[in-house]
């Protein structure tokens, strides 16, 4: 029996450029990359250091300096082409020149249901699948020494233009079920699976999960909402989350003994020419998915428009993302833009824009902020799009001043940056709320641990 979660506060941004539900095989990228900055708070220690070294798909390439059991493995087989470093020799990318076809490291098949808890946990982390597990609080890679009180998976991404996860998973039922069987061995609590209310996919028949039937505007699909409605996080609690497609990758490790890092990417956005779903591998080169794009005219976003990372044409899709979004750059000046009722080209909560009169219209947006950063003002905008039981403005102020006691009292353990994505969009002050929350979480890691 499923539990219904109906979200009332939030905002659906209806944008042009949805990906057509057609799955095609992407051209095999000549190079793939794993990017350590995708794994917040992980300091990589390279195991393979020499350029030109041959690597198998699933072979360990680096591990976390602070926890050797947290390992990161190659998504494809090939040759280590380059270790790209930034300031202070920080590793930014580990680039692999791919073989025409993958050759896999064999971990051996294992039945997740009959194996012991320790055997399952060892297999998950040694194969590199531990990188998919993210811990709350703090939104960091999970520590294998912990036992989470629950594990959450959302198969409903309510963000604008986000990939349809049910479409991505439609042919992966066996691997997904085996992934769930493995995840059940990692916690003594429940494994929660959130699906869109009215779903007709196989997900509603998956065994061993607590099914959550979710409805309402964005952020209805965010795991933070599901946690609050089921098992809210208190000080000292640990909860793990992971993406829906990542569950099937974990399942394949047990079914085949191979780390098959397949990733389905939805290319979306009004500036994208060929909007489809592309089957590739984690860390694919962006240019192989979208061709050559003028970075000055088009914003390339790995992820959705609210939380994604801006990248350039020759970079690589981020580790956790199923969506590649392209929208026009907002580098044009709008005369008398401060006047009300003169511009109705974006969805807005304000009645000074007539877009509220057309709730079902889809818009072509760009990156223009339509204003500049200014002092925080009490308008109630943040609260209208925040379904979590917190005071968003007060928590942001506590993070900005570094007041740890207030941050704890106001719910810093319950949130991650994506929970403030709509706050970024609607607040008149134009502050970078997600960045402020990230810095607040980092302070908590340093001071509280």
RODO-2510 file (C-alpha; in nm, 4 decimals, decimal comma):
residues 449
     n   res          X          Y          Z
     1     x     0,0000     0,0000     0,0000
     2     x     0,1376     0,3410    -0,0963
     3     x     0,1415     0,6614     0,1017
     4     x     0,0069     0,9731    -0,0713
     5     x     0,2080     1,2944    -0,0502
     6     x     0,0325     1,6025    -0,1860
     7     x     0,2457     1,9157    -0,2114
     8     x     0,0580     2,2454    -0,2036
     9     x     0,3365     2,5034    -0,1874
    10     x     0,5638     2,5327    -0,4873
    11     x     0,5708     2,6490    -0,8479
    12     x     0,5606     2,4684    -1,1803
    13     x     0,7664     2,6491    -1,4441
    14     x     0,6203     2,5538    -1,7811
    15     x     0,8993     2,5942    -2,0337
    16     x     0,9338     2,5199    -2,4031
    17     x     1,1751     2,2522    -2,5164
    18     x     1,0802     1,9213    -2,3572
    19     x     1,2755     1,6207    -2,4805
    20     x     1,0782     1,3930    -2,7119
    21     x     1,0371     1,0466    -2,5620
    22     x     1,2513     0,8782    -2,8233
    23     x     1,5568     0,6825    -2,7086
    24     x     1,8572     0,6785    -2,9418
    25     x     2,2105     0,5476    -2,9067
    26     x     2,4451     0,8431    -2,8665
    27     x     2,7649     0,8477    -3,0723
    28     x     3,0369     0,6958    -2,8560
    29     x     3,2453     0,9775    -2,7128
    30     x     3,6170     0,9603    -2,7807
    31     x     3,6760     1,0740    -2,4237
    32     x     3,4862     1,0444    -2,0961
    33     x     3,5625     1,2105    -1,7648
    34     x     3,5034     1,1661    -1,3943
    35     x     3,5038     1,5048    -1,2185
    36     x     3,5971     1,5029    -0,8466
    37     x     3,4182     1,8396    -0,7879
    38     x     3,0902     1,6498    -0,8517
    39     x     3,1509     1,4745    -0,5178
    40     x     3,1283     1,7479    -0,2603
    41     x     3,3844     1,7301     0,0231
    42     x     3,5757     1,4428    -0,1412
    43     x     3,9519     1,4980    -0,1780
    44     x     4,0675     1,2460    -0,4419
    45     x     4,3771     1,0291    -0,4064
    46     x     4,4770     0,8883    -0,7426
    47     x     4,5508     0,5177    -0,7775
    48     x     4,6245     0,5442    -1,1488
    49     x     4,8617     0,8361    -1,1961
    50     x     5,0511     0,7721    -1,5176
    51     x     4,9031     0,8956    -1,8418
    52     x     4,8749     0,6184    -2,0992
    53     x     4,7794     0,3529    -1,8431
    54     x     4,5149     0,1057    -1,9646
    55     x     4,1942     0,0997    -1,7577
    56     x     3,9033    -0,1429    -1,7462
    57     x     3,5453    -0,0222    -1,7032
    58     x     3,4744    -0,0543    -1,3329
    59     x     3,8404    -0,0354    -1,2329
    60     x     3,9193     0,1952    -0,9408
    61     x     4,0896     0,5189    -1,0445
    62     x     4,0808     0,7191    -0,7202
    63     x     3,9432     0,7078    -0,3666
    64     x     3,8557     0,9584    -0,0959
    65     x     4,1551     1,0833     0,0999
    66     x     3,9528     1,0747     0,4228
    67     x     3,7898     0,7346     0,3676
    68     x     3,9642     0,4702     0,1591
    69     x     3,6452     0,2644     0,1356
    70     x     3,4790     0,5361    -0,0758
    71     x     3,6015     0,4449    -0,4232
    72     x     3,5443     0,5878    -0,7680
    73     x     3,5705     0,3677    -1,0738
    74     x     3,5999     0,4171    -1,4485
    75     x     3,2711     0,4404    -1,6444
    76     x     3,4358     0,3061    -1,9606
    77     x     3,7459     0,1149    -2,0546
    78     x     4,0329     0,2861    -2,2301
    79     x     4,3498     0,4784    -2,1593
    80     x     4,4113     0,7458    -1,8979
    81     x     4,4542     1,0490    -2,1230
    82     x     4,4898     1,3373    -1,8771
    83     x     4,4512     1,4443    -1,5160
    84     x     4,3295     1,8044    -1,5374
    85     x     4,4320     2,0184    -1,2412
    86     x     4,3274     2,3652    -1,1269
    87     x     4,4457     2,6021    -0,8554
    88     x     4,6660     2,4443    -0,5882
    89     x     4,6841     2,1331    -0,8082
    90     x     4,3244     2,0462    -0,7297
    91     x     4,2075     1,7652    -0,9570
    92     x     3,9201     1,8854    -1,1764
    93     x     3,8861     1,6027    -1,4274
    94     x     4,0183     1,2542    -1,4881
    95     x     3,9887     1,2086    -1,8645
    96     x     3,9754     0,8619    -2,0210
    97     x     4,0288     0,8006    -2,3926
    98     x     3,7659     0,5347    -2,4538
    99     x     3,8027     0,2000    -2,6299
   100     x     3,5609     0,1315    -2,9179
   101     x     3,3855    -0,1174    -2,6868
   102     x     3,3995    -0,1582    -2,3115
   103     x     3,6069    -0,4249    -2,1417
   104     x     3,4835    -0,4732    -1,7856
   105     x     3,6482    -0,5640    -1,4593
   106     x     3,4700    -0,8743    -1,3304
   107     x     3,3513    -0,8503    -0,9709
   108     x     3,1582    -1,1774    -0,9931
   109     x     2,7842    -1,2289    -0,9829
   110     x     2,6107    -1,2154    -0,6463
   111     x     2,2528    -1,2708    -0,5358
   112     x     2,1763    -0,9637    -0,3268
   113     x     1,8855    -1,1285    -0,1475
   114     x     2,0824    -1,4296    -0,0231
   115     x     2,4157    -1,2537     0,0421
   116     x     2,4969    -1,1130     0,3861
   117     x     2,4644    -0,7432     0,4656
   118     x     2,8427    -0,7042     0,4832
   119     x     2,8974    -0,8803     0,1507
   120     x     2,6445    -0,6552    -0,0196
   121     x     2,7887    -0,3377     0,1309
   122     x     3,1422    -0,4397     0,0302
   123     x     3,0320    -0,5070    -0,3277
   124     x     2,8447    -0,1759    -0,3558
   125     x     3,1398     0,0332    -0,2398
   126     x     3,4275    -0,1606    -0,4007
   127     x     3,2587    -0,1404    -0,7420
   128     x     3,2262     0,2389    -0,7194
   129     x     2,8489     0,2332    -0,6728
   130     x     2,8929     0,3910    -0,3304
   131     x     2,9413     0,7197    -0,5151
   132     x     2,5704     0,7143    -0,6036
   133     x     2,4711     0,7156    -0,2360
   134     x     2,4449     1,0663    -0,0928
   135     x     2,4045     1,1394     0,2746
   136     x     2,1676     1,3797     0,4407
   137     x     2,2408     1,5982     0,6248
   138     x     2,5109     1,7836     0,4284
   139     x     2,4480     1,6354     0,0779
   140     x     2,7817     1,4522     0,0619
   141     x     2,8889     1,1043    -0,0498
   142     x     2,7748     0,8464     0,2059
   143     x     3,0156     0,6958     0,4586
   144     x     3,0120     0,3128     0,4424
   145     x     3,0726     0,3010     0,8175
   146     x     2,7279     0,4533     0,8773
   147     x     2,3968     0,2738     0,8773
   148     x     2,1227     0,5053     0,7502
   149     x     1,7849     0,5035     0,9199
   150     x     1,6249     0,4993     0,5714
   151     x     1,7100     0,5163     0,2009
   152     x     1,5129     0,7354    -0,0427
   153     x     1,4802     0,7135    -0,4202
   154     x     1,2740     0,9546    -0,6277
   155     x     1,1541     0,8336    -0,9668
   156     x     0,9653     1,1602    -1,0204
   157     x     1,1676     1,4659    -1,1166
   158     x     0,9298     1,7628    -1,1064
   159     x     1,1900     2,0227    -1,2107
   160     x     1,1267     2,2121    -1,5379
   161     x     1,2315     2,0195    -1,8505
   162     x     1,3776     1,7403    -1,6362
   163     x     1,4138     1,3884    -1,7732
   164     x     1,1195     1,1516    -1,7361
   165     x     1,2685     0,8847    -1,5108
   166     x     0,9888     0,6356    -1,5743
   167     x     1,0677     0,6505    -1,9461
   168     x     1,4390     0,6018    -1,8747
   169     x     1,3720     0,2973    -1,6564
   170     x     1,1060     0,1262    -1,8698
   171     x     1,3403    -0,1531    -1,9898
   172     x     1,5386    -0,1915    -1,6662
   173     x     1,2920    -0,3696    -1,4380
   174     x     1,5103    -0,6676    -1,3437
   175     x     1,8178    -0,4552    -1,2706
   176     x     1,6096    -0,2051    -1,0738
   177     x     1,4540    -0,4782    -0,8585
   178     x     1,7953    -0,6306    -0,7861
   179     x     1,9249    -0,2848    -0,6957
   180     x     1,6420    -0,2498    -0,4441
   181     x     1,7269    -0,5934    -0,3024
   182     x     2,0835    -0,4730    -0,2466
   183     x     1,9807    -0,1414    -0,0923
   184     x     1,7609    -0,3214     0,1615
   185     x     2,0771    -0,4842     0,2968
   186     x     2,2340    -0,1431     0,3653
   187     x     1,9752    -0,0265     0,6187
   188     x     1,7679    -0,1738     0,8990
   189     x     1,5012     0,0823     0,8124
   190     x     1,2826     0,1273     0,5060
   191     x     1,3675     0,1901     0,1419
   192     x     1,1289     0,4567     0,0087
   193     x     1,0480     0,4880    -0,3620
   194     x     0,8598     0,7978    -0,4792
   195     x     0,6603     0,7894    -0,8032
   196     x     0,4236     1,0356    -0,9646
   197     x     0,0644     0,9813    -0,8592
   198     x    -0,1209     0,7857    -1,1238
   199     x     0,1974     0,6185    -1,2507
   200     x     0,1364     0,3132    -1,4689
   201     x     0,4994     0,1976    -1,4839
   202     x     0,6448    -0,1178    -1,3290
   203     x     0,7792     0,0940    -1,0416
   204     x     0,4526     0,0705    -0,8503
   205     x     0,4950    -0,3095    -0,8436
   206     x     0,8533    -0,3150    -0,7145
   207     x     0,8957    -0,5417    -0,4118
   208     x     1,0679    -0,4433    -0,0885
   209     x     0,9975    -0,0691    -0,0940
   210     x     0,7657     0,1715     0,0793
   211     x     0,5898     0,3350    -0,2151
   212     x     0,5218     0,7092    -0,2048
   213     x     0,2614     0,8443    -0,4475
   214     x     0,3479     1,2117    -0,5028
   215     x     0,1468     1,4959    -0,6549
   216     x     0,1627     1,8733    -0,6647
   217     x     0,3886     2,1454    -0,8082
   218     x     0,7679     2,1457    -0,8019
   219     x     0,9469     2,0609    -0,5716
   220     x     0,7087     1,7672    -0,5231
   221     x     0,9714     1,5329    -0,6712
   222     x     1,2504     1,6458    -0,4377
   223     x     1,3631     1,3879    -0,1844
   224     x     1,3654     1,6526     0,0902
   225     x     0,9871     1,6750     0,0712
   226     x     0,9505     1,2965     0,0953
   227     x     1,1799     1,2767     0,3968
   228     x     0,9836     1,5431     0,5839
   229     x     0,6560     1,3618     0,5187
   230     x     0,7856     1,0222     0,6342
   231     x     1,0945     1,0222     0,8600
   232     x     1,2182     1,3780     0,9280
   233     x     1,5895     1,4162     1,0003
   234     x     1,6959     1,5033     1,3545
   235     x     2,0421     1,5813     1,4866
   236     x     2,2593     1,2704     1,4598
   237     x     2,0393     1,0965     1,2010
   238     x     2,1752     0,9720     0,8701
   239     x     1,9589     0,9224     0,5618
   240     x     2,0880     0,8082     0,2216
   241     x     1,9459     0,9083    -0,1157
   242     x     2,0244     0,8107    -0,4744
   243     x     1,8962     0,8559    -0,8273
   244     x     1,6494     0,6171    -0,9872
   245     x     1,8737     0,5122    -1,2777
   246     x     2,1597     0,4570    -1,0334
   247     x     1,9539     0,1836    -0,8665
   248     x     1,9605    -0,0143    -1,1920
   249     x     2,3396     0,0311    -1,2200
   250     x     2,3770    -0,1160    -0,8705
   251     x     2,1463    -0,3990    -0,9712
   252     x     2,3578    -0,4796    -1,2769
   253     x     2,6692    -0,5102    -1,0600
   254     x     2,4979    -0,7977    -0,8781
   255     x     2,3321    -0,9526    -1,1845
   256     x     2,6354    -0,9408    -1,4157
   257     x     2,9340    -0,8743    -1,1904
   258     x     3,0111    -0,5658    -1,4004
   259     x     2,9925    -0,1928    -1,3286
   260     x     2,7907    -0,0830    -1,6305
   261     x     2,7774     0,2925    -1,5876
   262     x     2,5030     0,3491    -1,8434
   263     x     2,3461     0,6911    -1,8360
   264     x     2,0411     0,8106    -2,0281
   265     x     2,0574     1,1838    -2,0973
   266     x     1,7556     1,3919    -2,1966
   267     x     1,8660     1,6809    -2,4168
   268     x     1,6089     1,9556    -2,3594
   269     x     1,5578     2,3311    -2,3743
   270     x     1,4404     2,5782    -2,6357
   271     x     1,7944     2,6246    -2,7721
   272     x     1,8516     2,2508    -2,8258
   273     x     1,8228     2,1378    -3,1880
   274     x     1,7626     1,7647    -3,1445
   275     x     1,5655     1,7108    -2,8246
   276     x     1,5703     1,3386    -2,7511
   277     x     1,6895     1,0854    -2,4939
   278     x     2,0430     0,9613    -2,5567
   279     x     2,1861     0,6371    -2,4248
   280     x     2,5506     0,6786    -2,3281
   281     x     2,7779     0,6371    -2,0234
   282     x     2,8513     0,8511    -1,7205
   283     x     3,0874     1,1391    -1,7989
   284     x     3,0078     1,1647    -2,1703
   285     x     3,1453     1,4552    -2,3706
   286     x     2,8788     1,7224    -2,4207
   287     x     2,9700     1,7933    -2,7838
   288     x     2,8902     1,4319    -2,8770
   289     x     2,5348     1,4819    -2,7529
   290     x     2,4535     1,8295    -2,8852
   291     x     2,7100     1,8988    -3,1557
   292     x     2,8865     2,2346    -3,1748
   293     x     2,7104     2,5141    -2,9856
   294     x     2,8095     2,8798    -2,9555
   295     x     2,8689     2,9277    -2,5819
   296     x     2,8188     3,3047    -2,6112
   297     x     2,4653     3,2641    -2,7446
   298     x     2,3541     2,9473    -2,5646
   299     x     2,3778     2,8453    -2,1989
   300     x     2,4653     2,4762    -2,1644
   301     x     2,3458     2,3382    -1,8318
   302     x     2,4267     1,9949    -1,6942
   303     x     2,1061     1,9309    -1,5005
   304     x     1,7877     2,1361    -1,4907
   305     x     1,7539     2,5138    -1,5226
   306     x     1,7099     2,5629    -1,1466
   307     x     1,9939     2,3561    -1,0017
   308     x     2,2200     2,2639    -1,2945
   309     x     2,5844     2,3521    -1,3549
   310     x     2,6905     2,5777    -1,6420
   311     x     2,9362     2,4023    -1,8727
   312     x     3,0976     2,4678    -2,2088
   313     x     3,0759     2,2737    -2,5319
   314     x     3,3946     2,0720    -2,4774
   315     x     3,3267     1,9633    -2,1183
   316     x     3,1551     1,6572    -1,9724
   317     x     2,8099     1,5821    -1,8300
   318     x     2,8169     1,5784    -1,4507
   319     x     2,8162     1,2445    -1,2684
   320     x     2,4611     1,2516    -1,1276
   321     x     2,2738     1,4252    -1,4116
   322     x     2,0144     1,2782    -1,6484
   323     x     1,9364     1,6094    -1,8202
   324     x     2,1308     1,8421    -2,0464
   325     x     1,9448     2,1725    -2,0888
   326     x     2,0146     2,4404    -2,3474
   327     x     1,8556     2,7862    -2,3255
   328     x     1,9446     3,1217    -2,4849
   329     x     2,1860     3,3479    -2,3017
   330     x     2,0230     3,6566    -2,1519
   331     x     2,2738     3,9014    -2,2922
   332     x     2,0200     4,1423    -2,4391
   333     x     1,9126     4,4684    -2,2765
   334     x     1,5413     4,5294    -2,2244
   335     x     1,4515     4,8986    -2,2322
   336     x     1,2351     5,0198    -1,9420
   337     x     1,2486     4,6710    -1,7959
   338     x     1,1654     4,8075    -1,4525
   339     x     0,8163     4,9133    -1,5626
   340     x     0,5341     4,6772    -1,4591
   341     x     0,3208     4,4978    -1,7199
   342     x     0,5758     4,5610    -1,9959
   343     x     0,7250     4,2122    -2,0072
   344     x     0,5295     3,8900    -1,9787
   345     x     0,7794     3,6503    -2,1333
   346     x     0,8574     3,4481    -1,8211
   347     x     0,6418     3,2642    -1,5676
   348     x     0,6092     3,4784    -1,2571
   349     x     0,4309     3,4717    -0,9223
   350     x     0,3959     3,8486    -0,9301
   351     x     0,0772     4,0100    -1,0571
   352     x     0,2942     4,2834    -1,2145
   353     x     0,3494     4,0299    -1,4909
   354     x     0,0427     3,9206    -1,6815
   355     x     0,1779     3,5673    -1,7129
   356     x    -0,0417     3,4663    -1,4180
   357     x    -0,3395     3,4972    -1,6504
   358     x    -0,2066     3,2124    -1,8699
   359     x    -0,1286     2,9263    -1,6284
   360     x    -0,0907     2,6634    -1,9029
   361     x     0,1230     2,8645    -2,1415
   362     x     0,4788     2,7466    -2,2030
   363     x     0,7574     3,0026    -2,2115
   364     x     1,0948     3,0363    -2,3788
   365     x     1,3250     3,1670    -2,1072
   366     x     1,6813     3,2944    -2,1096
   367     x     1,9418     3,3559    -1,8394
   368     x     1,8597     3,7232    -1,7804
   369     x     1,8135     3,7951    -1,4065
   370     x     1,5707     4,0807    -1,4767
   371     x     1,7176     4,2769    -1,1875
   372     x     2,0208     4,3037    -0,9665
   373     x     2,1093     4,1707    -0,6235
   374     x     1,9736     4,3875    -0,3448
   375     x     1,8955     4,3782     0,0258
   376     x     1,6662     4,1076     0,1638
   377     x     1,3107     4,2244     0,2023
   378     x     1,0193     4,0529     0,3751
   379     x     0,7751     3,9754     0,0952
   380     x     0,6532     3,6220     0,1715
   381     x     0,7733     3,5022    -0,1721
   382     x     1,0104     3,2445    -0,0294
   383     x     0,7481     3,0903     0,1945
   384     x     0,5039     3,0485    -0,0977
   385     x     0,7376     2,8083    -0,2785
   386     x     0,8853     2,6297     0,0260
   387     x     0,6847     2,3183     0,1207
   388     x     0,9340     2,2189     0,3911
   389     x     0,8446     2,3059     0,7483
   390     x     1,1163     2,5710     0,7861
   391     x     1,1526     2,9492     0,7737
   392     x     1,3623     3,0002     0,4567
   393     x     1,4553     3,3663     0,5014
   394     x     1,5558     3,3223     0,8648
   395     x     1,7652     3,0162     0,7801
   396     x     1,9397     3,2039     0,4980
   397     x     2,0227     3,4900     0,7349
   398     x     2,1597     3,2452     0,9917
   399     x     2,3815     3,0881     0,7238
   400     x     2,5017     3,4283     0,6045
   401     x     2,6049     3,5259     0,9593
   402     x     2,7467     3,1827     1,0445
   403     x     2,5250     3,1438     1,3519
   404     x     2,5475     2,7680     1,4084
   405     x     2,2977     2,7531     1,6942
   406     x     2,0325     2,9339     1,4911
   407     x     2,1085     2,7234     1,1852
   408     x     2,0437     2,4079     1,3874
   409     x     1,7237     2,5447     1,5378
   410     x     1,5972     2,6565     1,1959
   411     x     1,6450     2,3184     1,0265
   412     x     1,9829     2,3186     0,8498
   413     x     2,0031     1,9393     0,8891
   414     x     1,6847     1,8947     0,6847
   415     x     1,7824     2,0889     0,3723
   416     x     2,0279     2,0817     0,0848
   417     x     2,0832     2,3477    -0,1845
   418     x     1,8248     2,2063    -0,4303
   419     x     1,5491     2,2699    -0,1732
   420     x     1,6154     2,6427    -0,2223
   421     x     1,6168     2,6392    -0,6036
   422     x     1,2729     2,8009    -0,6339
   423     x     1,3738     3,0558    -0,3696
   424     x     1,6538     3,1556    -0,6073
   425     x     1,3984     3,2008    -0,8841
   426     x     1,1214     3,3934    -0,7104
   427     x     1,2945     3,6116    -0,4508
   428     x     1,3040     3,9816    -0,5300
   429     x     1,6457     4,0188    -0,3689
   430     x     1,8115     3,8039    -0,6393
   431     x     2,0371     3,6410    -0,3808
   432     x     2,2094     3,3093    -0,4520
   433     x     2,0149     3,1095    -0,1946
   434     x     2,1531     2,7711    -0,3018
   435     x     2,5100     2,8931    -0,2678
   436     x     2,4360     3,0370     0,0782
   437     x     2,2883     2,7044     0,1951
   438     x     2,5884     2,5154     0,0551
   439     x     2,8270     2,7396     0,2481
   440     x     2,6141     2,6955     0,5600
   441     x     2,6288     2,3158     0,5261
   442     x     3,0048     2,3306     0,4774
   443     x     3,0352     2,5324     0,7978
   444     x     2,8329     2,2668     0,9814
   445     x     3,0606     1,9918     0,8492
   446     x     3,3653     2,1809     0,9743
   447     x     3,2292     2,2814     1,3142
   448     x     2,9902     1,9962     1,4010
   449     x     3,0910     1,7041     1,1788
***
